[in-house]
């Protein structure tokens, strides 16, 4: 598969894509010994690329599914020195989380060094389904007005959410709580919590049970596994027309 030269340079960790473009225009990049000074050139894995005379190391792509525990931040590093998801996946690759889960939210999170795949999955047009289980304050009935609101979409931060798939799993009248399954394809900041807050049922506990077709059945909190080539290809199929 061929990719744009500046993208390959950025993926190798040499510099950002924008700076890679500048280096190309300045004649600082060669492909198979030939100086490249125009943007848009595509290269393959067999091409020899040098930036300012130094060969780049092509990084093989890896994507992992992590069962993120609560109390871990979904970033590469944290200025408060809290444990990050990268600390849980001690692989020799420059991994980045695909989107985020809140500090107090557990569940399925992807980590990858494939920037293109991450961008495709996070782009709103991708509409990747995410399934959550929320324990909320108060009793919600399956065909209640509140559930119908979620199914139609509610106003969050001035914008209506897309229709959600909602199912009430259980009620606990003694503790005045309900467990609700929610499937959405958006990924706005604190979206699930804000959706339940909007209908008057604050979230007490939240977990993402599924990301696209990937679930956590084979994992325990803190564990992870690498996706197979078939699984990665299937993810791409979901978001590439």
C-alpha positions as CSV (number, residue, x, y, z in Angstrom):
1,X,0.0,0.0,0.0
2,X,1.4,3.4,-1.0
3,X,1.1,6.5,1.3
4,X,2.0,10.1,1.0
5,X,5.7,10.8,1.7
6,X,5.0,13.5,4.4
7,X,2.7,11.1,6.2
8,X,5.3,8.3,6.2
9,X,7.9,10.7,7.6
10,X,5.6,11.9,10.3
11,X,4.6,8.3,11.2
12,X,8.3,7.4,11.6
13,X,8.5,10.0,14.4
14,X,11.0,12.3,12.5
15,X,8.8,15.4,12.8
16,X,5.2,16.6,12.3
17,X,3.5,16.2,9.0
18,X,3.5,20.0,8.5
19,X,7.2,20.2,9.1
20,X,7.8,17.2,6.9
21,X,6.1,19.1,4.1
22,X,8.4,22.0,4.6
23,X,11.5,19.7,4.5
24,X,10.2,18.2,1.2
25,X,9.7,21.7,-0.3
26,X,13.3,22.6,0.8
27,X,14.7,19.6,-0.9
28,X,15.8,17.9,2.3
29,X,14.1,14.6,1.5
30,X,15.2,11.8,-0.9
31,X,13.4,8.7,-2.1
32,X,15.6,6.0,-3.5
33,X,18.4,8.6,-3.9
34,X,16.2,11.1,-5.8
35,X,15.6,14.5,-4.2
36,X,11.8,15.2,-3.8
37,X,10.7,18.8,-3.9
38,X,7.0,18.5,-4.5
39,X,4.2,17.4,-2.2
40,X,1.8,14.5,-3.0
41,X,4.5,12.0,-3.9
42,X,3.4,8.5,-2.7
43,X,5.9,5.9,-1.5
44,X,5.7,2.2,-0.6
45,X,7.3,0.1,2.2
46,X,10.1,-0.9,-0.2
47,X,11.2,2.7,-0.9
48,X,14.4,4.0,0.8
49,X,13.6,7.4,2.4
50,X,16.2,9.8,3.8
51,X,15.5,13.1,5.7
52,X,18.5,15.4,5.7
53,X,20.7,12.5,4.8
54,X,19.4,10.2,7.6
55,X,17.4,7.1,6.7
56,X,14.0,6.9,8.4
57,X,13.0,3.9,10.4
58,X,9.6,2.6,9.1
59,X,7.4,1.8,12.1
60,X,5.2,-1.3,11.9
61,X,1.7,-0.6,12.9
62,X,0.3,-2.1,16.1
63,X,-3.2,-1.7,17.6
64,X,-4.2,-2.9,21.1
65,X,-7.5,-3.3,22.9
66,X,-7.1,-2.3,26.6
67,X,-9.6,-2.9,29.4
68,X,-9.0,0.4,31.0
69,X,-9.6,0.4,34.8
70,X,-11.0,3.3,36.8
71,X,-8.4,5.7,38.2
72,X,-6.2,5.8,35.0
73,X,-6.0,8.7,32.6
74,X,-6.3,8.2,28.8
75,X,-3.2,10.1,27.9
76,X,0.4,9.4,27.0
77,X,1.6,11.4,30.0
78,X,0.0,13.2,32.9
79,X,1.3,16.4,34.5
80,X,-0.3,15.3,37.8
81,X,1.8,12.1,37.6
82,X,-1.3,9.9,37.7
83,X,-1.1,6.4,36.1
84,X,-1.8,6.5,32.3
85,X,-3.1,3.9,29.9
86,X,0.4,3.8,28.4
87,X,1.8,2.6,31.7
88,X,-0.6,-0.4,31.4
89,X,0.7,-1.4,27.9
90,X,4.5,-1.5,28.3
91,X,5.1,-2.3,24.6
92,X,8.1,-1.0,22.7
93,X,6.0,1.2,20.4
94,X,4.9,4.8,20.4
95,X,1.3,4.2,21.2
96,X,-1.5,6.7,21.5
97,X,-5.1,6.3,22.8
98,X,-7.9,6.4,20.2
99,X,-10.1,9.0,21.9
100,X,-10.5,9.0,25.7
101,X,-12.3,7.5,28.6
102,X,-12.8,9.6,31.7
103,X,-10.5,9.0,34.7
104,X,-13.4,7.4,36.6
105,X,-14.7,5.4,33.6
106,X,-13.6,1.9,32.8
107,X,-13.8,-0.2,29.7
108,X,-12.7,-0.7,26.1
109,X,-10.1,1.6,24.8
110,X,-7.9,1.2,21.7
111,X,-4.2,2.2,21.6
112,X,-2.3,2.4,18.4
113,X,0.8,3.8,16.6
114,X,-1.3,3.9,13.4
115,X,-2.2,7.6,13.1
116,X,-4.3,7.2,10.0
117,X,-6.4,4.5,11.6
118,X,-6.8,6.6,14.8
119,X,-8.0,9.6,12.8
120,X,-10.4,7.6,10.8
121,X,-11.9,6.1,13.9
122,X,-12.2,9.4,15.8
123,X,-13.6,11.3,12.9
124,X,-17.4,12.1,13.3
125,X,-18.1,10.7,9.9
126,X,-16.9,7.3,11.0
127,X,-19.9,6.8,13.3
128,X,-18.2,3.9,15.2
129,X,-20.6,2.4,17.7
130,X,-19.7,2.5,21.4
131,X,-21.7,0.6,24.0
132,X,-21.8,1.8,27.6
133,X,-23.3,0.4,30.8
134,X,-24.2,3.2,33.2
135,X,-25.4,2.9,36.8
136,X,-27.5,6.0,37.4
137,X,-29.3,7.7,40.3
138,X,-33.0,7.1,40.3
139,X,-35.4,4.6,38.8
140,X,-35.8,4.5,35.0
141,X,-38.3,2.4,33.2
142,X,-37.6,1.0,29.8
143,X,-40.4,2.8,28.0
144,X,-40.3,6.0,30.1
145,X,-40.2,9.5,28.9
146,X,-36.6,9.8,29.9
147,X,-35.6,6.8,27.7
148,X,-37.6,8.1,24.8
149,X,-35.7,11.4,25.2
150,X,-32.3,9.6,24.9
151,X,-33.6,7.6,21.9
152,X,-34.6,10.8,20.1
153,X,-31.5,12.8,21.2
154,X,-31.1,15.4,23.9
155,X,-29.5,18.8,23.9
156,X,-26.0,18.7,25.3
157,X,-23.8,21.8,25.2
158,X,-26.1,23.5,22.8
159,X,-26.1,20.6,20.3
160,X,-28.6,17.8,20.0
161,X,-27.1,14.3,20.3
162,X,-27.7,11.7,17.7
163,X,-30.4,9.1,18.5
164,X,-29.1,6.5,21.0
165,X,-30.0,2.8,21.4
166,X,-31.2,2.5,25.0
167,X,-32.2,-0.5,27.2
168,X,-32.9,-0.5,30.9
169,X,-31.0,-3.5,32.3
170,X,-32.2,-3.5,35.9
171,X,-33.6,-1.4,38.7
172,X,-32.7,-1.4,42.4
173,X,-35.6,0.2,44.4
174,X,-33.8,-0.3,47.7
175,X,-30.9,1.9,46.6
176,X,-32.9,4.0,44.1
177,X,-30.6,3.2,41.2
178,X,-30.9,1.8,37.7
179,X,-28.5,0.1,35.3
180,X,-28.9,1.2,31.6
181,X,-27.2,0.1,28.4
182,X,-26.6,2.9,26.0
183,X,-25.2,2.7,22.4
184,X,-24.0,5.8,20.7
185,X,-21.6,6.6,17.8
186,X,-20.6,10.1,18.9
187,X,-17.7,10.9,21.2
188,X,-18.2,14.3,22.6
189,X,-16.6,15.4,25.9
190,X,-18.3,13.7,28.9
191,X,-21.2,12.9,26.5
192,X,-22.8,9.9,28.2
193,X,-22.6,11.6,31.7
194,X,-24.1,14.8,30.3
195,X,-26.9,12.9,28.5
196,X,-28.0,11.2,31.7
197,X,-27.6,14.5,33.7
198,X,-29.9,16.1,31.1
199,X,-32.7,13.7,31.9
200,X,-32.3,14.0,35.6
201,X,-30.4,10.8,36.4
202,X,-26.7,11.5,37.3
203,X,-24.2,8.7,36.4
204,X,-22.8,6.9,39.5
205,X,-20.7,4.4,37.6
206,X,-19.8,4.1,33.9
207,X,-18.1,1.5,31.7
208,X,-17.6,1.1,28.0
209,X,-18.5,-2.5,27.2
210,X,-17.8,-2.5,23.5
211,X,-16.0,-0.4,20.8
212,X,-17.3,-1.2,17.4
213,X,-17.3,-5.1,17.3
214,X,-14.6,-5.4,20.0
215,X,-15.8,-6.4,23.5
216,X,-14.0,-7.2,26.7
217,X,-15.0,-10.8,27.2
218,X,-11.4,-12.1,27.1
219,X,-9.9,-9.4,29.3
220,X,-9.9,-8.3,32.9
221,X,-9.4,-4.7,34.1
222,X,-5.9,-3.6,33.3
223,X,-5.3,-6.4,30.7
224,X,-4.8,-5.9,27.0
225,X,-4.3,-7.8,23.7
226,X,-3.1,-6.9,20.3
227,X,-5.7,-6.9,17.5
228,X,-5.3,-9.3,14.7
229,X,-4.7,-8.2,11.1
230,X,-8.3,-9.3,10.4
231,X,-9.7,-7.2,13.2
232,X,-7.7,-4.1,12.1
233,X,-8.9,-4.6,8.5
234,X,-12.5,-4.9,9.8
235,X,-12.1,-1.6,11.7
236,X,-10.9,0.1,8.5
237,X,-13.9,-1.3,6.6
238,X,-16.2,0.3,9.1
239,X,-14.8,3.8,8.6
240,X,-13.6,3.8,5.0
241,X,-16.1,4.1,2.2
